[in-house]
């Protein structure tokens, strides 16, 4: 193939990549959480579907209809003094096959004094040969609280779809009071299907999840462990230095979602977003 043809194809590919950004902040005003500044760009949108007595719910939507190689999305959310904010997504996010560069998803969350931030998106589903690099940067005040969950599904087993090859990079950094409290990098690439089949990795599971709860203590751990007989997948929980973390692994997304809902219900007195119940 001629060099100029390759360059032309690369230019067309880059021009057709989806780019999106959402940035907004909320504040507690006289006991009620209100929006302040909201910015949207590209294919990302945020909607605030219904008024609430005290807190505020936000729903993120990707009008591109999914994530493909070379796409980039940036989300920046701040929960101000004494605010209560719950963020979810309109649907599960689908990450499609990538022939070129990986997709990028950058998420920045900030919770200021006495505020509560719940990040509760629906599942991220990776199709065969999907490639995505995801990054979380979380900044909490000492007296802020956080409820965060993420579910990743490696192929929709119920639809006969299996992810065999791909790339999934996940980087998390959480600071509390300006100090690094949690850091983690996860990398799955190459023959992901074969790696997930290994007993020491996922023992054939195709769905994994994480719930991070701040503050978290041994009392919360025991409250969640009391529901162990109802879990359909493998669930492990631990607490340290005021944090609690729950890890999930299941043979299918439905089981893991049910386990996650049980844990979130015991970790918080607030109701789950309505979209989770559809």
C-alpha positions as CSV (number, residue, x, y, z in Angstrom):
1,X,0.0,0.0,0.0
2,X,1.3,3.5,-0.9
3,X,2.5,5.7,2.0
4,X,0.1,8.5,1.0
5,X,-2.8,6.0,1.1
6,X,-1.9,4.9,4.6
7,X,-1.6,8.5,5.8
8,X,-5.0,9.3,4.2
9,X,-6.6,6.3,6.0
10,X,-5.1,7.3,9.3
11,X,-6.5,10.8,8.9
12,X,-10.0,9.5,8.1
13,X,-9.8,7.2,11.1
14,X,-8.7,10.0,13.5
15,X,-11.5,12.3,12.2
16,X,-14.1,9.7,13.0
17,X,-13.1,9.1,16.6
18,X,-15.6,10.0,19.2
19,X,-14.5,12.6,21.8
20,X,-16.6,13.6,24.8
21,X,-16.2,15.5,28.0
22,X,-18.4,16.3,31.0
23,X,-17.5,18.6,33.8
24,X,-19.8,19.7,36.6
25,X,-19.9,20.5,40.3
26,X,-22.6,20.6,42.9
27,X,-22.9,22.3,46.3
28,X,-25.0,21.9,49.4
29,X,-27.1,25.1,49.8
30,X,-29.4,25.3,52.9
31,X,-29.5,21.6,53.2
32,X,-30.3,20.9,49.5
33,X,-27.8,19.9,46.8
34,X,-27.9,22.2,43.8
35,X,-26.0,22.2,40.5
36,X,-23.4,24.9,39.9
37,X,-21.4,24.9,36.6
38,X,-22.1,22.2,34.0
39,X,-20.0,21.8,30.8
40,X,-20.6,19.3,28.1
41,X,-18.6,18.6,24.9
42,X,-18.7,16.1,22.1
43,X,-20.7,13.0,22.6
44,X,-21.0,13.0,26.4
45,X,-24.0,14.3,28.1
46,X,-25.3,14.6,31.7
47,X,-28.9,14.9,32.9
48,X,-30.4,15.5,36.3
49,X,-33.7,13.6,36.0
50,X,-35.7,14.4,39.1
51,X,-35.6,16.7,42.0
52,X,-34.9,15.2,45.4
53,X,-35.4,16.2,49.0
54,X,-31.7,16.6,49.8
55,X,-29.4,14.9,47.4
56,X,-29.0,15.1,43.6
57,X,-28.8,12.4,41.0
58,X,-26.9,12.7,37.7
59,X,-27.1,10.4,34.7
60,X,-24.3,10.2,32.1
61,X,-25.0,9.3,28.5
62,X,-22.7,8.6,25.6
63,X,-24.5,9.6,22.4
64,X,-21.8,7.9,20.3
65,X,-23.5,4.6,21.2
66,X,-20.4,2.9,22.6
67,X,-16.7,3.2,22.7
68,X,-14.3,2.2,19.9
69,X,-10.6,2.3,19.4
70,X,-9.1,5.8,19.4
71,X,-12.1,7.4,21.3
72,X,-11.5,9.6,24.3
73,X,-13.8,10.5,27.1
74,X,-13.1,12.8,30.1
75,X,-15.3,13.1,33.1
76,X,-14.7,15.6,35.9
77,X,-17.1,15.8,38.8
78,X,-16.9,17.7,42.1
79,X,-19.2,17.4,45.1
80,X,-18.9,20.6,47.1
81,X,-19.3,21.3,50.8
82,X,-22.2,19.3,52.4
83,X,-23.5,18.1,49.0
84,X,-25.0,14.6,48.3
85,X,-24.5,13.4,44.8
86,X,-25.2,10.1,43.1
87,X,-23.9,9.5,39.6
88,X,-24.9,6.6,37.3
89,X,-25.1,5.9,33.6
90,X,-28.1,5.6,31.2
91,X,-27.0,2.1,30.1
92,X,-24.1,-0.3,30.2
93,X,-21.1,1.0,28.3
94,X,-20.0,-1.2,25.4
95,X,-16.4,-1.2,24.3
96,X,-16.0,-2.5,20.7
97,X,-13.2,-4.1,18.7
98,X,-10.2,-1.8,18.1
99,X,-8.0,-2.0,15.1
100,X,-5.7,0.8,16.1
101,X,-5.1,2.9,19.2
102,X,-6.9,2.0,22.5
103,X,-9.9,4.0,23.7
104,X,-9.2,6.3,26.7
105,X,-11.5,7.0,29.6
106,X,-10.3,9.5,32.2
107,X,-12.4,10.0,35.4
108,X,-11.7,12.6,38.1
109,X,-13.9,12.6,41.2
110,X,-13.7,15.1,44.0
111,X,-15.6,15.2,47.3
112,X,-15.2,18.2,49.6
113,X,-15.9,18.6,53.3
114,X,-18.9,16.7,54.7
115,X,-20.1,15.8,51.2
116,X,-21.1,12.3,50.0
117,X,-20.3,11.1,46.4
118,X,-21.7,7.9,45.0
119,X,-20.2,6.7,41.7
120,X,-22.5,3.9,40.5
121,X,-22.3,3.4,36.8
122,X,-23.8,0.4,35.1
123,X,-21.5,-2.3,33.6
124,X,-18.7,-1.8,31.2
125,X,-18.9,-4.6,28.6
126,X,-15.8,-5.5,26.5
127,X,-16.2,-7.2,23.1
128,X,-13.6,-9.4,21.5
129,X,-10.4,-7.4,20.6
130,X,-11.6,-4.4,22.6
131,X,-8.8,-2.1,23.8
132,X,-9.4,0.5,26.6
133,X,-7.2,2.4,29.0
134,X,-9.1,3.7,32.0
135,X,-7.9,6.0,34.7
136,X,-9.5,7.1,38.0
137,X,-8.2,10.0,40.1
138,X,-10.2,10.5,43.3
139,X,-9.7,13.3,45.8
140,X,-11.5,13.2,49.1
141,X,-11.5,15.6,52.0
142,X,-11.0,13.9,55.4
143,X,-14.6,14.2,56.3
144,X,-16.1,13.4,52.9
145,X,-17.6,10.0,52.1
146,X,-17.5,7.9,49.0
147,X,-19.4,4.9,47.6
148,X,-17.9,3.7,44.3
149,X,-18.6,0.6,42.2
150,X,-17.3,-0.6,38.9
151,X,-18.3,-3.8,37.0
152,X,-16.4,-5.1,34.0
153,X,-17.8,-7.9,31.8
154,X,-15.5,-9.7,29.4
155,X,-18.0,-10.7,26.7
156,X,-21.7,-11.3,27.0
157,X,-21.9,-15.0,27.8
158,X,-25.7,-15.1,27.6
159,X,-25.4,-13.9,24.0
160,X,-22.8,-16.5,23.1
161,X,-20.1,-13.8,22.9
162,X,-16.6,-14.4,24.4
163,X,-13.7,-12.1,24.7
164,X,-10.6,-13.9,23.7
165,X,-8.1,-11.2,22.9
166,X,-8.0,-7.5,23.9
167,X,-6.4,-5.0,26.2
168,X,-7.7,-3.6,29.5
169,X,-5.6,-1.2,31.5
170,X,-7.1,0.2,34.7
171,X,-5.3,2.7,36.9
172,X,-6.8,3.9,40.2
173,X,-5.4,6.6,42.6
174,X,-7.3,7.8,45.6
175,X,-6.2,10.6,47.9
176,X,-7.8,11.4,51.2
177,X,-6.8,14.7,52.9
178,X,-4.2,15.1,50.3
179,X,-2.5,11.8,51.1
180,X,-2.4,8.8,48.8
181,X,-4.6,6.1,50.4
182,X,-5.1,3.6,47.6
183,X,-3.3,2.9,44.4
184,X,-3.8,0.1,41.9
185,X,-2.9,-0.8,38.4
186,X,-4.6,-3.7,36.6
187,X,-3.5,-4.9,33.1
188,X,-5.1,-7.7,31.1
189,X,-4.0,-8.1,27.5
190,X,-3.2,-10.6,24.9
191,X,-5.3,-13.8,25.3
192,X,-7.5,-12.5,28.0
193,X,-9.9,-15.4,27.8
194,X,-7.2,-17.9,28.5
195,X,-5.9,-15.8,31.5
196,X,-9.4,-15.5,33.0
197,X,-9.8,-19.3,32.8
198,X,-6.8,-19.8,35.2
199,X,-7.8,-20.8,38.7
200,X,-5.6,-18.1,40.2
201,X,-7.1,-15.4,38.1
202,X,-10.8,-15.8,37.6
203,X,-11.4,-19.6,37.4
204,X,-13.4,-19.1,34.2
205,X,-15.3,-16.0,35.5
206,X,-16.2,-13.4,32.9
207,X,-17.3,-10.6,35.2
208,X,-15.3,-8.8,37.8
209,X,-16.2,-5.9,40.1
210,X,-15.0,-3.6,42.8
211,X,-16.8,-1.6,45.4
212,X,-14.8,1.0,47.4
213,X,-16.4,2.5,50.5
214,X,-15.0,5.4,52.5
215,X,-15.3,5.5,55.5
216,X,-15.2,1.7,56.0
217,X,-14.5,-0.4,59.1
218,X,-14.8,-3.9,60.5
219,X,-18.4,-3.3,61.4
220,X,-19.2,-2.7,57.8
221,X,-17.2,-5.8,56.8
222,X,-19.3,-8.0,59.2
223,X,-22.5,-6.5,57.9
224,X,-21.7,-7.4,54.4
225,X,-20.4,-10.9,55.3
226,X,-23.7,-11.6,57.0
227,X,-25.2,-11.8,53.5
228,X,-22.6,-14.3,52.2
229,X,-25.1,-17.1,51.8
230,X,-27.0,-15.1,49.2
231,X,-24.0,-14.4,46.9
232,X,-24.0,-16.1,43.5
233,X,-20.3,-15.5,42.8
234,X,-17.1,-15.1,44.7
235,X,-17.1,-12.0,47.0
236,X,-14.2,-10.9,49.3
237,X,-14.1,-7.9,51.6
238,X,-11.5,-6.2,53.7
239,X,-11.0,-2.9,55.6
240,X,-7.9,-0.9,56.4
241,X,-7.1,2.7,57.5
242,X,-10.7,3.8,57.2
243,X,-11.4,2.2,53.8
244,X,-13.4,-0.8,52.9
245,X,-13.1,-2.7,49.6
246,X,-15.2,-5.5,48.1
247,X,-14.0,-7.6,45.2
248,X,-16.4,-9.6,43.0
249,X,-15.9,-12.4,40.4
250,X,-18.7,-14.4,38.8
251,X,-19.4,-16.7,35.9
252,X,-21.9,-14.2,34.4
253,X,-22.8,-10.6,34.7
254,X,-26.2,-11.2,36.1
255,X,-24.9,-12.9,39.2
256,X,-22.3,-10.3,39.8
257,X,-24.8,-7.4,39.4
258,X,-27.1,-9.1,42.0
259,X,-24.1,-9.5,44.4
260,X,-23.1,-5.9,43.9
261,X,-26.7,-4.7,44.6
262,X,-26.7,-6.6,47.9
263,X,-23.4,-5.1,49.0
264,X,-24.3,-1.6,48.0
265,X,-27.6,-2.0,49.9
266,X,-25.8,-2.9,53.1
267,X,-23.1,-0.3,52.6
268,X,-25.5,2.6,52.2
269,X,-28.9,3.5,53.5
270,X,-29.7,5.3,50.2
271,X,-31.7,3.6,47.5
272,X,-29.9,2.5,44.3
273,X,-30.5,4.6,41.2
274,X,-33.7,3.6,39.5
275,X,-31.8,2.7,36.3
276,X,-30.2,-0.2,38.2
277,X,-33.6,-1.7,38.9
278,X,-34.8,-1.8,35.3
